[in-house]
Amino acid sequence: MSKKAFCISLLLFLTCQVFWGQEKKFRIHTVAFYNFENLFDTINNPTVMDDEWTPKGNQNWTAEKYHQKLQNLARVLSEIGTPENLQPPTLIGGAEIENRMVLEDLIQQPALQKNQYGIIHFDSPDNRGIDVALLYQKKFFRPVSYSAVPLVIRKENKLRNAKVTPLETEIETENEPEFAERIFTRDQLVVSGFLDNELIHIIVNHWPSRSGGEQKTSAFREAAGILNRKIIDSLQRLDSKAKIITMGDLNDSPFNKSVKKALNAKGNPEEVEPNGLFNPFENKAKKGFGTIAYRDAWDIFDQILVTETLLHKEYSGYQFWKAGIFSPPYVIQTSGAYKGYPLRHSATEVGFSDHFAVYIYLIKAHF
């Protein structure tokens, strides 16, 4: 072959390589979690503690304020993850939700309406009447089963081994009288469905708060972690390659016992064993990032964790790509004692939330 012919052949080969390389594309979905912070309607419900979130309550919660809150939340939800994905989140876990009606109002906001979100929600036994829920874009995700799994704990919180079925779990106390005071808290929402024809399992959490002190209430969140791990184990017993995402406001950092011990979550993907959990927000916490601030100290209570099956390329389908905290300037307090904190509701302003939203990307290659 002449030198000229060789050069022409090489040029054609390289051109074809570039062409075929450009043909390789990726599908991407954003999965988000956001604590909506007191998303209450204005109607007094005598069965729950919502009195302050009414027009005559301490918050003077009027219809105008309620609709402003909906607009604020819709703006955030429509923009989460947009630096890498122009589409709003396919899946959104939410917390501090009074009822299904407020979610119906939320998804009808102009910023969200065109995306046609579906709702999965159950009323929980929480004393304040706040629940968790999952919103999903119907064109991308098709739920096939869902259940609210109760966390039953008593004040003494002496745990016994509980019989666990895939979607029905209870943790009770050992040797406690039946009248021992129960801590009523949020259920854990378990949803299984098809994301572009691939089965994905999602668990949405809002673990017991630190009200009363972090140390005094730590056992309650450890119990929530144990329950969450048992749900994951149950799903993995049914399918050893199950792809599971667990998300929520855990009211604990990535380093607390509820996450590190009960869930056995790892911050380094190389350390995640089969059936284990990877927590991408551990490294963010080490770097000083946060989703919530208290007394000028930042922490990451809002987390999204994934099973090992979402980490490795040898598994087909969607894989974890990267995680982020959504904190654009408009959701941040710009003045006063809480400057730099998440912009929450106050007597003079309808804010967004006292938490920042978190998200991950799921990605897969296709031609």
Contacts in CASP RR format, 6 or more apart in sequence:
PFRMAT RR
TARGET T0000
AUTHOR 0000-0000-0000
METHOD contacts of the structure
MODEL  1
MSKKAFCISLLLFLTCQVFWGQEKKFRIHTVAFYNFENLFDTINNPTVMD
DEWTPKGNQNWTAEKYHQKLQNLARVLSEIGTPENLQPPTLIGGAEIENR
MVLEDLIQQPALQKNQYGIIHFDSPDNRGIDVALLYQKKFFRPVSYSAVP
LVIRKENKLRNAKVTPLETEIETENEPEFAERIFTRDQLVVSGFLDNELI
HIIVNHWPSRSGGEQKTSAFREAAGILNRKIIDSLQRLDSKAKIITMGDL
NDSPFNKSVKKALNAKGNPEEVEPNGLFNPFENKAKKGFGTIAYRDAWDI
FDQILVTETLLHKEYSGYQFWKAGIFSPPYVIQTSGAYKGYPLRHSATEV
GFSDHFAVYIYLIKAHF
1 9 0 8 1.000
23 367 0 8 1.000
24 365 0 8 1.000
24 367 0 8 1.000
25 365 0 8 1.000
25 366 0 8 1.000
25 367 0 8 1.000
26 363 0 8 1.000
26 364 0 8 1.000
26 365 0 8 1.000
26 366 0 8 1.000
27 196 0 8 1.000
27 318 0 8 1.000
27 363 0 8 1.000
27 364 0 8 1.000
27 365 0 8 1.000
27 366 0 8 1.000
28 84 0 8 1.000
28 85 0 8 1.000
28 321 0 8 1.000
28 361 0 8 1.000
28 362 0 8 1.000
28 363 0 8 1.000
29 85 0 8 1.000
29 87 0 8 1.000
29 89 0 8 1.000
29 90 0 8 1.000
29 91 0 8 1.000
29 140 0 8 1.000
29 195 0 8 1.000
29 196 0 8 1.000
29 318 0 8 1.000
29 361 0 8 1.000
29 362 0 8 1.000
29 363 0 8 1.000
30 80 0 8 1.000
30 81 0 8 1.000
30 84 0 8 1.000
30 85 0 8 1.000
30 87 0 8 1.000
30 88 0 8 1.000
30 89 0 8 1.000
30 90 0 8 1.000
30 91 0 8 1.000
30 359 0 8 1.000
30 360 0 8 1.000
30 361 0 8 1.000
30 362 0 8 1.000
31 89 0 8 1.000
31 90 0 8 1.000
31 91 0 8 1.000
31 92 0 8 1.000
31 202 0 8 1.000
31 245 0 8 1.000
31 247 0 8 1.000
31 304 0 8 1.000
31 359 0 8 1.000
31 360 0 8 1.000
31 361 0 8 1.000
31 362 0 8 1.000
32 77 0 8 1.000
32 80 0 8 1.000
32 81 0 8 1.000
32 89 0 8 1.000
32 91 0 8 1.000
32 92 0 8 1.000
32 93 0 8 1.000
32 326 0 8 1.000
32 357 0 8 1.000
32 358 0 8 1.000
32 359 0 8 1.000
33 92 0 8 1.000
33 93 0 8 1.000
33 94 0 8 1.000
33 95 0 8 1.000
33 204 0 8 1.000
33 247 0 8 1.000
33 248 0 8 1.000
33 249 0 8 1.000
33 302 0 8 1.000
33 303 0 8 1.000
33 304 0 8 1.000
33 357 0 8 1.000
33 358 0 8 1.000
33 359 0 8 1.000
34 73 0 8 1.000
34 76 0 8 1.000
34 77 0 8 1.000
34 80 0 8 1.000
34 92 0 8 1.000
34 93 0 8 1.000
34 94 0 8 1.000
34 95 0 8 1.000
34 302 0 8 1.000
34 353 0 8 1.000
34 355 0 8 1.000
34 357 0 8 1.000
34 358 0 8 1.000
35 94 0 8 1.000
35 95 0 8 1.000
35 96 0 8 1.000
35 206 0 8 1.000
35 248 0 8 1.000
35 249 0 8 1.000
35 302 0 8 1.000
35 353 0 8 1.000
35 354 0 8 1.000
35 355 0 8 1.000
36 73 0 8 1.000
36 94 0 8 1.000
36 95 0 8 1.000
36 96 0 8 1.000
36 97 0 8 1.000
36 353 0 8 1.000
37 96 0 8 1.000
37 344 0 8 1.000
37 345 0 8 1.000
37 352 0 8 1.000
37 353 0 8 1.000
37 354 0 8 1.000
37 355 0 8 1.000
38 53 0 8 1.000
38 96 0 8 1.000
38 130 0 8 1.000
38 345 0 8 1.000
39 69 0 8 1.000
39 73 0 8 1.000
39 96 0 8 1.000
39 97 0 8 1.000
39 98 0 8 1.000
39 102 0 8 1.000
39 106 0 8 1.000
40 50 0 8 1.000
40 53 0 8 1.000
40 61 0 8 1.000
40 66 0 8 1.000
40 98 0 8 1.000
40 102 0 8 1.000
41 53 0 8 1.000
41 66 0 8 1.000
41 98 0 8 1.000
41 99 0 8 1.000
41 101 0 8 1.000
41 102 0 8 1.000
41 105 0 8 1.000
42 53 0 8 1.000
42 54 0 8 1.000
42 55 0 8 1.000
42 61 0 8 1.000
42 62 0 8 1.000
42 63 0 8 1.000
42 66 0 8 1.000
43 54 0 8 1.000
44 50 0 8 1.000
44 51 0 8 1.000
44 54 0 8 1.000
45 98 0 8 1.000
45 99 0 8 1.000
48 98 0 8 1.000
48 127 0 8 1.000
48 128 0 8 1.000
48 129 0 8 1.000
49 127 0 8 1.000
49 128 0 8 1.000
49 129 0 8 1.000
50 98 0 8 1.000
50 128 0 8 1.000
50 129 0 8 1.000
51 57 0 8 1.000
52 58 0 8 1.000
52 59 0 8 1.000
52 61 0 8 1.000
53 59 0 8 1.000
53 61 0 8 1.000
53 98 0 8 1.000
54 61 0 8 1.000
55 61 0 8 1.000
55 62 0 8 1.000
55 63 0 8 1.000
59 65 0 8 1.000
59 345 0 8 1.000
60 347 0 8 1.000
65 350 0 8 1.000
68 350 0 8 1.000
69 345 0 8 1.000
69 350 0 8 1.000
69 351 0 8 1.000
70 102 0 8 1.000
70 105 0 8 1.000
70 106 0 8 1.000
70 109 0 8 1.000
71 109 0 8 1.000
71 111 0 8 1.000
72 350 0 8 1.000
72 351 0 8 1.000
72 352 0 8 1.000
73 106 0 8 1.000
73 109 0 8 1.000
73 352 0 8 1.000
73 353 0 8 1.000
74 106 0 8 1.000
74 109 0 8 1.000
74 110 0 8 1.000
74 111 0 8 1.000
74 112 0 8 1.000
75 111 0 8 1.000
75 330 0 8 1.000
76 326 0 8 1.000
76 331 0 8 1.000
76 352 0 8 1.000
76 353 0 8 1.000
76 357 0 8 1.000
77 88 0 8 1.000
77 89 0 8 1.000
77 92 0 8 1.000
77 106 0 8 1.000
77 111 0 8 1.000
77 112 0 8 1.000
77 135 0 8 1.000
77 357 0 8 1.000
78 88 0 8 1.000
78 111 0 8 1.000
78 112 0 8 1.000
78 115 0 8 1.000
79 88 0 8 1.000
79 326 0 8 1.000
79 328 0 8 1.000
80 88 0 8 1.000
80 89 0 8 1.000
80 92 0 8 1.000
80 326 0 8 1.000
80 357 0 8 1.000
80 359 0 8 1.000
81 89 0 8 1.000
81 324 0 8 1.000
81 326 0 8 1.000
81 359 0 8 1.000
81 361 0 8 1.000
82 88 0 8 1.000
84 361 0 8 1.000
85 361 0 8 1.000
88 112 0 8 1.000
88 115 0 8 1.000
88 137 0 8 1.000
89 137 0 8 1.000
89 359 0 8 1.000
90 136 0 8 1.000
90 137 0 8 1.000
90 140 0 8 1.000
90 141 0 8 1.000
90 195 0 8 1.000
91 134 0 8 1.000
91 135 0 8 1.000
91 136 0 8 1.000
91 137 0 8 1.000
91 141 0 8 1.000
91 195 0 8 1.000
91 202 0 8 1.000
91 245 0 8 1.000
92 117 0 8 1.000
92 134 0 8 1.000
92 135 0 8 1.000
92 136 0 8 1.000
93 132 0 8 1.000
93 133 0 8 1.000
93 134 0 8 1.000
93 135 0 8 1.000
93 202 0 8 1.000
93 204 0 8 1.000
93 247 0 8 1.000
93 248 0 8 1.000
94 132 0 8 1.000
94 133 0 8 1.000
94 134 0 8 1.000
94 135 0 8 1.000
94 204 0 8 1.000
94 248 0 8 1.000
95 130 0 8 1.000
95 131 0 8 1.000
95 132 0 8 1.000
95 186 0 8 1.000
95 204 0 8 1.000
95 205 0 8 1.000
95 206 0 8 1.000
95 248 0 8 1.000
95 249 0 8 1.000
96 130 0 8 1.000
96 206 0 8 1.000
96 249 0 8 1.000
97 103 0 8 1.000
97 121 0 8 1.000
97 130 0 8 1.000
97 131 0 8 1.000
97 132 0 8 1.000
97 133 0 8 1.000
98 129 0 8 1.000
98 130 0 8 1.000
98 131 0 8 1.000
99 121 0 8 1.000
99 123 0 8 1.000
99 131 0 8 1.000
100 119 0 8 1.000
100 121 0 8 1.000
100 133 0 8 1.000
103 119 0 8 1.000
103 121 0 8 1.000
103 133 0 8 1.000
103 135 0 8 1.000
104 119 0 8 1.000
106 112 0 8 1.000
107 113 0 8 1.000
107 117 0 8 1.000
107 118 0 8 1.000
107 119 0 8 1.000
107 135 0 8 1.000
115 137 0 8 1.000
116 137 0 8 1.000
116 138 0 8 1.000
116 139 0 8 1.000
117 135 0 8 1.000
117 136 0 8 1.000
117 137 0 8 1.000
117 138 0 8 1.000
118 135 0 8 1.000
118 136 0 8 1.000
118 137 0 8 1.000
118 138 0 8 1.000
119 133 0 8 1.000
119 134 0 8 1.000
119 135 0 8 1.000
120 133 0 8 1.000
120 134 0 8 1.000
120 135 0 8 1.000
120 136 0 8 1.000
120 143 0 8 1.000
120 146 0 8 1.000
120 189 0 8 1.000
120 191 0 8 1.000
121 131 0 8 1.000
121 132 0 8 1.000
121 133 0 8 1.000
121 134 0 8 1.000
121 189 0 8 1.000
122 131 0 8 1.000
122 148 0 8 1.000
122 187 0 8 1.000
122 189 0 8 1.000
123 129 0 8 1.000
123 131 0 8 1.000
124 130 0 8 1.000
124 131 0 8 1.000
124 132 0 8 1.000
124 148 0 8 1.000
124 185 0 8 1.000
124 186 0 8 1.000
124 187 0 8 1.000
125 150 0 8 1.000
125 184 0 8 1.000
125 185 0 8 1.000
125 187 0 8 1.000
126 184 0 8 1.000
126 185 0 8 1.000
126 186 0 8 1.000
127 184 0 8 1.000
130 186 0 8 1.000
130 206 0 8 1.000
131 186 0 8 1.000
131 187 0 8 1.000
132 186 0 8 1.000
132 187 0 8 1.000
132 188 0 8 1.000
132 189 0 8 1.000
132 204 0 8 1.000
132 205 0 8 1.000
132 206 0 8 1.000
132 248 0 8 1.000
133 189 0 8 1.000
133 204 0 8 1.000
134 146 0 8 1.000
134 189 0 8 1.000
134 191 0 8 1.000
134 202 0 8 1.000
134 204 0 8 1.000
136 143 0 8 1.000
140 195 0 8 1.000
140 196 0 8 1.000
141 193 0 8 1.000
141 194 0 8 1.000
141 195 0 8 1.000
141 200 0 8 1.000
142 193 0 8 1.000
142 194 0 8 1.000
143 191 0 8 1.000
143 192 0 8 1.000
143 193 0 8 1.000
144 192 0 8 1.000
144 193 0 8 1.000
144 194 0 8 1.000
145 167 0 8 1.000
145 191 0 8 1.000
145 192 0 8 1.000
145 193 0 8 1.000
146 189 0 8 1.000
146 190 0 8 1.000
146 191 0 8 1.000
146 192 0 8 1.000
147 167 0 8 1.000
147 168 0 8 1.000
147 189 0 8 1.000
147 190 0 8 1.000
148 187 0 8 1.000
148 188 0 8 1.000
148 189 0 8 1.000
148 190 0 8 1.000
149 167 0 8 1.000
149 168 0 8 1.000
149 169 0 8 1.000
149 187 0 8 1.000
149 188 0 8 1.000
149 189 0 8 1.000
149 190 0 8 1.000
149 227 0 8 1.000
149 231 0 8 1.000
150 169 0 8 1.000
150 170 0 8 1.000
150 187 0 8 1.000
151 171 0 8 1.000
151 185 0 8 1.000
151 186 0 8 1.000
151 187 0 8 1.000
151 188 0 8 1.000
151 208 0 8 1.000
151 223 0 8 1.000
151 224 0 8 1.000
151 227 0 8 1.000
152 170 0 8 1.000
152 171 0 8 1.000
152 172 0 8 1.000
152 182 0 8 1.000
153 171 0 8 1.000
153 173 0 8 1.000
153 182 0 8 1.000
153 183 0 8 1.000
153 185 0 8 1.000
153 208 0 8 1.000
153 220 0 8 1.000
153 223 0 8 1.000
154 172 0 8 1.000
154 173 0 8 1.000
154 176 0 8 1.000
154 180 0 8 1.000
154 181 0 8 1.000
154 182 0 8 1.000
154 183 0 8 1.000
155 180 0 8 1.000
155 181 0 8 1.000
155 182 0 8 1.000
155 183 0 8 1.000
156 173 0 8 1.000
156 176 0 8 1.000
156 180 0 8 1.000
157 173 0 8 1.000
157 183 0 8 1.000
157 219 0 8 1.000
157 220 0 8 1.000
157 223 0 8 1.000
158 173 0 8 1.000
158 174 0 8 1.000
158 175 0 8 1.000
158 176 0 8 1.000
159 171 0 8 1.000
159 173 0 8 1.000
159 174 0 8 1.000
159 223 0 8 1.000
159 226 0 8 1.000
160 171 0 8 1.000
160 172 0 8 1.000
160 173 0 8 1.000
160 174 0 8 1.000
162 169 0 8 1.000
162 170 0 8 1.000
162 171 0 8 1.000
162 172 0 8 1.000
162 230 0 8 1.000
164 230 0 8 1.000
164 231 0 8 1.000
164 233 0 8 1.000
164 234 0 8 1.000
165 234 0 8 1.000
166 231 0 8 1.000
166 234 0 8 1.000
166 235 0 8 1.000
166 237 0 8 1.000
166 238 0 8 1.000
167 190 0 8 1.000
167 231 0 8 1.000
167 234 0 8 1.000
169 227 0 8 1.000
169 230 0 8 1.000
169 231 0 8 1.000
169 234 0 8 1.000
171 223 0 8 1.000
171 226 0 8 1.000
171 227 0 8 1.000
173 180 0 8 1.000
183 208 0 8 1.000
183 220 0 8 1.000
185 206 0 8 1.000
185 207 0 8 1.000
185 208 0 8 1.000
185 220 0 8 1.000
185 224 0 8 1.000
186 205 0 8 1.000
186 206 0 8 1.000
186 207 0 8 1.000
188 203 0 8 1.000
188 204 0 8 1.000
188 205 0 8 1.000
188 224 0 8 1.000
188 227 0 8 1.000
188 228 0 8 1.000
188 231 0 8 1.000
189 203 0 8 1.000
189 204 0 8 1.000
189 205 0 8 1.000
190 201 0 8 1.000
190 202 0 8 1.000
190 203 0 8 1.000
190 231 0 8 1.000
191 201 0 8 1.000
191 202 0 8 1.000
191 203 0 8 1.000
191 204 0 8 1.000
192 199 0 8 1.000
192 200 0 8 1.000
192 201 0 8 1.000
192 202 0 8 1.000
192 235 0 8 1.000
193 199 0 8 1.000
193 200 0 8 1.000
193 201 0 8 1.000
194 200 0 8 1.000
195 318 0 8 1.000
195 362 0 8 1.000
196 318 0 8 1.000
198 243 0 8 1.000
198 317 0 8 1.000
198 318 0 8 1.000
199 239 0 8 1.000
199 242 0 8 1.000
199 243 0 8 1.000
200 243 0 8 1.000
200 244 0 8 1.000
200 245 0 8 1.000
200 318 0 8 1.000
201 235 0 8 1.000
201 242 0 8 1.000
201 243 0 8 1.000
201 244 0 8 1.000
201 245 0 8 1.000
202 244 0 8 1.000
202 245 0 8 1.000
202 246 0 8 1.000
202 247 0 8 1.000
203 228 0 8 1.000
203 231 0 8 1.000
203 232 0 8 1.000
203 244 0 8 1.000
203 245 0 8 1.000
203 246 0 8 1.000
203 247 0 8 1.000
204 247 0 8 1.000
204 248 0 8 1.000
205 224 0 8 1.000
205 228 0 8 1.000
205 246 0 8 1.000
205 247 0 8 1.000
205 248 0 8 1.000
205 249 0 8 1.000
205 250 0 8 1.000
206 248 0 8 1.000
206 249 0 8 1.000
206 251 0 8 1.000
207 220 0 8 1.000
207 221 0 8 1.000
207 224 0 8 1.000
207 225 0 8 1.000
207 248 0 8 1.000
207 249 0 8 1.000
207 250 0 8 1.000
207 251 0 8 1.000
207 252 0 8 1.000
207 258 0 8 1.000
208 217 0 8 1.000
208 220 0 8 1.000
208 221 0 8 1.000
208 223 0 8 1.000
208 224 0 8 1.000
208 251 0 8 1.000
209 217 0 8 1.000
209 251 0 8 1.000
210 217 0 8 1.000
210 251 0 8 1.000
211 217 0 8 1.000
218 252 0 8 1.000
218 256 0 8 1.000
218 257 0 8 1.000
218 258 0 8 1.000
221 250 0 8 1.000
221 251 0 8 1.000
221 252 0 8 1.000
221 256 0 8 1.000
221 258 0 8 1.000
222 257 0 8 1.000
222 258 0 8 1.000
222 261 0 8 1.000
222 262 0 8 1.000
224 250 0 8 1.000
224 258 0 8 1.000
224 262 0 8 1.000
225 258 0 8 1.000
225 259 0 8 1.000
225 262 0 8 1.000
225 263 0 8 1.000
226 262 0 8 1.000
228 246 0 8 1.000
228 262 0 8 1.000
228 263 0 8 1.000
229 262 0 8 1.000
229 263 0 8 1.000
229 264 0 8 1.000
232 244 0 8 1.000
232 246 0 8 1.000
232 277 0 8 1.000
232 307 0 8 1.000
233 275 0 8 1.000
235 242 0 8 1.000
235 244 0 8 1.000
236 242 0 8 1.000
236 244 0 8 1.000
236 275 0 8 1.000
236 307 0 8 1.000
240 275 0 8 1.000
241 309 0 8 1.000
241 315 0 8 1.000
242 307 0 8 1.000
242 309 0 8 1.000
243 306 0 8 1.000
243 307 0 8 1.000
243 309 0 8 1.000
243 310 0 8 1.000
243 318 0 8 1.000
244 306 0 8 1.000
244 307 0 8 1.000
244 309 0 8 1.000
244 310 0 8 1.000
245 304 0 8 1.000
245 305 0 8 1.000
245 306 0 8 1.000
245 307 0 8 1.000
245 310 0 8 1.000
245 360 0 8 1.000
246 263 0 8 1.000
246 277 0 8 1.000
246 304 0 8 1.000
246 305 0 8 1.000
247 303 0 8 1.000
247 304 0 8 1.000
247 305 0 8 1.000
247 358 0 8 1.000
248 302 0 8 1.000
248 303 0 8 1.000
248 304 0 8 1.000
249 301 0 8 1.000
249 302 0 8 1.000
249 355 0 8 1.000
250 258 0 8 1.000
250 259 0 8 1.000
250 301 0 8 1.000
250 302 0 8 1.000
250 303 0 8 1.000
251 301 0 8 1.000
252 258 0 8 1.000
252 259 0 8 1.000
252 301 0 8 1.000
253 259 0 8 1.000
253 285 0 8 1.000
253 299 0 8 1.000
253 300 0 8 1.000
253 301 0 8 1.000
254 260 0 8 1.000
254 265 0 8 1.000
254 267 0 8 1.000
254 279 0 8 1.000
254 281 0 8 1.000
254 282 0 8 1.000
254 285 0 8 1.000
254 300 0 8 1.000
254 303 0 8 1.000
255 282 0 8 1.000
255 285 0 8 1.000
259 265 0 8 1.000
259 279 0 8 1.000
259 303 0 8 1.000
263 277 0 8 1.000
263 279 0 8 1.000
263 305 0 8 1.000
264 276 0 8 1.000
264 277 0 8 1.000
265 276 0 8 1.000
265 277 0 8 1.000
265 278 0 8 1.000
265 279 0 8 1.000
265 282 0 8 1.000
265 305 0 8 1.000
266 272 0 8 1.000
266 276 0 8 1.000
266 277 0 8 1.000
266 278 0 8 1.000
266 279 0 8 1.000
266 282 0 8 1.000
267 278 0 8 1.000
267 279 0 8 1.000
267 280 0 8 1.000
267 282 0 8 1.000
267 283 0 8 1.000
269 278 0 8 1.000
269 311 0 8 1.000
272 278 0 8 1.000
272 308 0 8 1.000
272 311 0 8 1.000
273 308 0 8 1.000
274 308 0 8 1.000
275 307 0 8 1.000
275 308 0 8 1.000
276 307 0 8 1.000
276 308 0 8 1.000
277 305 0 8 1.000
277 306 0 8 1.000
277 307 0 8 1.000
277 308 0 8 1.000
278 305 0 8 1.000
278 306 0 8 1.000
278 307 0 8 1.000
278 308 0 8 1.000
278 310 0 8 1.000
278 311 0 8 1.000
278 320 0 8 1.000
279 303 0 8 1.000
279 305 0 8 1.000
280 304 0 8 1.000
280 305 0 8 1.000
280 306 0 8 1.000
280 320 0 8 1.000
280 322 0 8 1.000
280 323 0 8 1.000
280 324 0 8 1.000
280 360 0 8 1.000
281 300 0 8 1.000
281 302 0 8 1.000
281 303 0 8 1.000
281 304 0 8 1.000
281 323 0 8 1.000
281 358 0 8 1.000
284 290 0 8 1.000
284 300 0 8 1.000
284 323 0 8 1.000
284 324 0 8 1.000
284 325 0 8 1.000
285 299 0 8 1.000
285 300 0 8 1.000
288 298 0 8 1.000
289 298 0 8 1.000
289 300 0 8 1.000
289 325 0 8 1.000
290 298 0 8 1.000
290 299 0 8 1.000
290 300 0 8 1.000
290 325 0 8 1.000
290 356 0 8 1.000
291 299 0 8 1.000
291 300 0 8 1.000
291 301 0 8 1.000
291 302 0 8 1.000
291 325 0 8 1.000
291 342 0 8 1.000
291 355 0 8 1.000
291 356 0 8 1.000
291 357 0 8 1.000
291 358 0 8 1.000
292 298 0 8 1.000
292 299 0 8 1.000
292 300 0 8 1.000
292 301 0 8 1.000
292 302 0 8 1.000
292 342 0 8 1.000
292 354 0 8 1.000
292 355 0 8 1.000
292 356 0 8 1.000
293 299 0 8 1.000
293 338 0 8 1.000
293 340 0 8 1.000
293 341 0 8 1.000
293 342 0 8 1.000
300 325 0 8 1.000
300 358 0 8 1.000
301 355 0 8 1.000
302 355 0 8 1.000
302 356 0 8 1.000
302 357 0 8 1.000
302 358 0 8 1.000
303 358 0 8 1.000
304 323 0 8 1.000
304 358 0 8 1.000
304 359 0 8 1.000
304 360 0 8 1.000
306 320 0 8 1.000
306 360 0 8 1.000
309 315 0 8 1.000
310 318 0 8 1.000
310 319 0 8 1.000
310 320 0 8 1.000
310 362 0 8 1.000
311 319 0 8 1.000
311 320 0 8 1.000
312 319 0 8 1.000
313 319 0 8 1.000
317 364 0 8 1.000
318 362 0 8 1.000
318 363 0 8 1.000
318 364 0 8 1.000
319 362 0 8 1.000
319 363 0 8 1.000
319 364 0 8 1.000
320 360 0 8 1.000
320 361 0 8 1.000
320 362 0 8 1.000
321 360 0 8 1.000
321 361 0 8 1.000
321 362 0 8 1.000
321 363 0 8 1.000
322 360 0 8 1.000
322 361 0 8 1.000
323 358 0 8 1.000
323 359 0 8 1.000
323 360 0 8 1.000
323 361 0 8 1.000
324 358 0 8 1.000
324 359 0 8 1.000
324 360 0 8 1.000
325 356 0 8 1.000
325 357 0 8 1.000
325 358 0 8 1.000
326 356 0 8 1.000
326 357 0 8 1.000
326 358 0 8 1.000
326 359 0 8 1.000
327 342 0 8 1.000
327 356 0 8 1.000
330 343 0 8 1.000
331 342 0 8 1.000
331 343 0 8 1.000
331 352 0 8 1.000
331 353 0 8 1.000
331 356 0 8 1.000
332 340 0 8 1.000
332 341 0 8 1.000
332 342 0 8 1.000
332 343 0 8 1.000
333 339 0 8 1.000
333 340 0 8 1.000
333 341 0 8 1.000
333 342 0 8 1.000
333 343 0 8 1.000
333 344 0 8 1.000
334 340 0 8 1.000
341 354 0 8 1.000
342 352 0 8 1.000
342 353 0 8 1.000
342 354 0 8 1.000
342 355 0 8 1.000
342 356 0 8 1.000
343 349 0 8 1.000
343 351 0 8 1.000
343 352 0 8 1.000
344 351 0 8 1.000
344 352 0 8 1.000
344 353 0 8 1.000
344 354 0 8 1.000
345 351 0 8 1.000
END
